[in-house]
Amino acid sequence: MEAKGNTIRIAGTKAVTYGDNASLHRRERGSGRFDRTIQLPVEVDADRIKAECHDGILALYLPRAERAKAKTIAVN
């Protein structure tokens, strides 16, 4: 995974395996290489990004960059 500004890029390879005794009539799950680029509505902090994969689900934790957060200004 790569992150720059408000864009992230996810690339990799996905493999689908079947048992030794499997007989396929139709295969509906894709396999092979993938490459996705996603633009986010805010800038993210690339140093604090976390990624986890459990049971085939990819979870990305993308914290906002400090400069993208709203600032509160006190008025006297």
N, C-alpha and C positions, 0 to 999 in steps of 0.2 A: 504494500500500500504506500502511496505517496500523497503528501498533502502540501499545498502551497496556496496561501491566501484563503480564498473561499472555494477552492476546488480540491476534490480528492479523486484519486485514481486507484482502482482496485483491479489487479490482474493476477491470473493464476491458471491452474489446470484442474479440471474436475473429472474424476474417474468414476465410472459406474461398474461395480463388479457383481457378478452373479455366481451362484453355487455351481459346483461341478455337474450336477444333475439337472440344471436348468435348461428348459426348452423354450425358446422365445418365439412368439408369434408376432408381437409388435413391441417395440421399445419406444417409450414416450419420454424418457428422461434423457436430456442432452448430456453429452460428455465432450471433453476436449478443452481447448484453451478459451479463456474469456478475458476481456479487457473493457472496463467501464470507467468513464469519467463523469463525475457528478458535480454540478455547481450548487453550492449551498447559499442560502440567503444572507449569511453572516460569515465573517472571517473566523477561522478556528485556530487554536493554539496547537501547533504541530508537535510540540515537545510533550504534551500531556494526552495525546490520543491513545486510546486503548482499543484493542480488538480481541474478541473471543469467539471461538467456534465450538458449539455444542450441538450434537445431534443434527449436523448439517445446516444449522442456522448461524449465520455470521452476525454478530452484534458489534457495532462500532460505538464508542463513546467519544464524542467530539466536543470538547469544552470550547466555549467562545474565547476568542482572544481578548485580553484586557482592553485593548483600544476599541473593540467592537461593542463593549458593554456600555449601557447608559450611565451617565454620570449625574450625580445629584449636587446641585450648587445651592448653598444656603444664602438667602437674601435677608439682610438686616433691616 
